[in-house]
């Protein structure tokens, strides 16, 4: 075990299996000292955890929880590619929120990913971020998250 895997164990957060791609891409790619993850949706045990638009079928609080699931799925992709303990810092988080008309709380939803990363990585989890409202997301999910991670 190492620094970050120990931290996950301390927090009681199991790292999920890597989500199988639903199209022609890979879960994560390394270039130099950076790992870019594919957009991760709230999949749990191979099943979509929720569908709907935030501000209509999905509450902002529920969507925030799903953003955390997305972040964990992204970390699983990083772990499978380079090992979680090689993470130096989280560089950027991009969150997409399937938003009902008039919903403008995307930053609070994507906080579900950002806060989880901060809890796991501490100062190394502080990152730049975008939180974007969109009309639709793949499989009808309410949120999708991708990461850019610096690794050793």
C-alpha positions in Angstrom: 0.0 0.0 0.0 1.0 3.6 -0.3 0.1 7.1 0.7 -3.2 7.5 -1.3 -4.3 3.9 -1.1 -3.8 4.0 2.6 -5.8 7.3 2.8 -8.7 5.7 0.9 -8.6 2.8 3.4 -8.5 5.2 6.3 -11.6 7.0 4.9 -13.4 3.7 4.2 -13.7 4.5 0.5 -13.3 1.4 -1.7 -12.0 2.1 -5.2 -14.4 0.7 -7.7 -13.6 -1.4 -10.8 -12.8 0.5 -13.9 -15.9 1.3 -15.8 -15.8 -0.3 -19.2 -16.0 2.2 -22.1 -19.3 2.5 -23.8 -17.8 3.6 -27.1 -14.4 3.8 -28.9 -12.1 5.2 -26.2 -9.9 4.1 -23.3 -10.6 5.0 -19.6 -7.3 7.0 -19.2 -4.3 8.0 -21.2 -0.9 9.1 -19.9 1.3 11.7 -21.7 4.5 12.8 -20.0 3.6 13.4 -16.3 -0.1 13.9 -16.9 -3.0 11.4 -17.0 -6.2 12.4 -18.7 -9.3 10.4 -17.9 -12.2 9.9 -20.1 -15.4 11.4 -18.8 -16.8 9.2 -16.1 -20.5 8.8 -15.4 -22.1 7.6 -12.2 -21.8 3.8 -12.8 -21.9 1.5 -9.8 -21.2 -2.2 -10.3 -21.6 -1.9 -14.0 -25.0 -0.2 -13.8 -26.1 3.5 -14.3 -26.8 4.8 -10.8 -29.2 7.6 -11.9 -30.8 9.2 -14.9 -32.5 12.5 -15.4 -31.8 16.2 -15.4 -30.6 18.2 -12.4 -33.2 20.6 -11.2 -36.0 18.3 -12.5 -35.8 14.6 -11.9 -32.6 14.8 -9.9 -32.1 17.1 -7.0 -28.8 19.1 -6.8 -27.9 17.2 -3.5 -28.4 13.8 -5.2 -26.4 15.0 -8.3 -23.6 16.2 -6.0 -23.3 12.6 -4.6 -23.2 11.2 -8.2 -20.4 13.6 -9.0 -18.4 12.0 -6.2 -19.1 8.6 -7.8 -17.9 9.9 -11.1 -14.7 11.1 -9.4 -14.1 7.7 -7.8 -14.6 6.1 -11.2 -12.0 8.5 -12.7 -9.6 7.6 -9.9 -10.1 3.9 -10.7 -9.1 4.6 -14.3 -5.9 6.4 -13.0 -5.1 3.6 -10.7 -5.5 0.9 -13.4 -3.2 2.9 -15.7 -0.4 4.1 -13.4 -1.3 3.2 -9.8 -3.0 5.6 -7.5 0.0 6.1 -5.3 1.9 7.7 -8.3 -0.5 10.7 -8.1 1.4 14.0 -7.4 -1.7 16.2 -7.6 -5.1 16.7 -9.1 -4.6 19.4 -11.8 -8.0 19.9 -13.2 -11.6 18.7 -12.8 -14.2 19.2 -15.6 -17.8 18.5 -14.7 -20.7 18.3 -17.0 -24.2 18.6 -15.5 -27.3 17.7 -17.4 -29.4 20.7 -16.4 -33.1 21.4 -16.5 -34.0 24.7 -18.1 -33.1 27.5 -15.7 -30.9 25.4 -13.4 -27.7 27.3 -12.7 -26.2 25.4 -9.7 -23.6 23.4 -11.7 -20.7 24.5 -9.4 -22.4 23.1 -6.3 -23.1 19.8 -8.1 -19.5 19.4 -9.2 -18.4 20.2 -5.7 -19.3 16.5 -5.0 -16.2 15.6 -7.0 -14.0 18.5 -5.8 -14.7 17.9 -2.1 -14.1 14.2 -2.4 -10.8 14.8 -4.1 -9.8 17.3 -1.4 -10.8 14.8 1.3 -8.6 12.1 -0.2 -5.6 14.1 -1.4 -5.6 17.2 0.9 -3.6 20.0 -0.6 -2.6 17.8 -3.5 -6.3 17.6 -4.3 -6.7 21.4 -4.9 -7.4 21.9 -8.6 -8.6 24.1 -11.3 -12.1 23.3 -12.5 -14.9 23.9 -14.9 -18.6 23.1 -14.2 -20.6 23.1 -17.3 -24.4 22.8 -17.8 -25.4 20.7 -20.8 -28.7 19.6 -22.3 -28.0 15.9 -22.3 -25.3 13.4 -21.2 -24.5 9.9 -22.4 -26.9 7.2 -21.1 -29.2 9.9 -19.7 -27.0 10.4 -16.6 -27.2 13.7 -14.6 -23.4 14.3 -14.3 -20.1 13.4 -15.9 -16.6 14.1 -14.6 -13.1 14.0 -16.1 -9.8 14.6 -14.4 -6.3 15.7 -15.4 -3.8 14.3 -12.9 -0.1 14.9 -12.5 1.8 11.6 -11.7 5.4 10.6 -10.9 
